[in-house]
């Protein structure tokens, strides 16, 4: 829950593979980019899980994601 970001000092934010099922969708891109930016502002690292395609990896590189699995 994003509400927990206000209550706890979070070191890592993990993005589930569901976030990357349709990386051609502009809404998907906006959501992922916004979460990465928020995490950076909170000085937390971002880990994207379930990355399987070059398109998914390219999106994550473009928005500045820290790690992928």
N, C-alpha and C positions, 0 to 999 in steps of 0.2 A: 504494500500500500504506500502511495506517495506521502500520505500523512505521517508515516513513520520517519520520514526524512527530517521532520521538525522535532521529533522527540529523541532521536538517537544520533550519535556521531557515526556516520556510515562511511566505511573505507572503500567499499566496492558495491557497485550497482550491477546486477546481472540482468541481461535482457534475454528472455526466453526465445527459442526459435520461432515462436508464433509471430514475433515482430518482423520476421524476414521472409514470410511465405510469399509475399507479392511486392518485391522491391521496385516494381515498375509503377506502383500506385503512388501518386503524389502525397496522399494522406499518410501512407506508411513512411515515406521519406521525411515528412514534416514531424511526425511523432518521434521517430528515431533520432533525428537531428536535435529536436528539443530536449529529449531525455539526456543525450550526450552533453549538450550545452549546460543544462541544469546540473548535471553531475560534476562537470568541470568547475562550475561556479562554486559548488559545495566542496571542492577539492577531493572528490571521490573518483576512483578509477571506474571505467566501464568495461564489462566483459560481455561479449555477445556469444551466446551459445547456439550450437546447431548450425553453424555456417557451412554450407555445402557447395555453393556456386561462386564463380568468379564475379557475378553481378552483385551478390550479397557482400562479398569482400570489398569490392570497389566502393559500394555505398558506405561501408564502415570506415574505409580509409578516408573517403571524402569528408565525412562528418567528424573525424578525429577520435574514433573509438580506440581505446587503449589496447585491448586484447580480444582475440577470438578463439573459440574452441570448435 
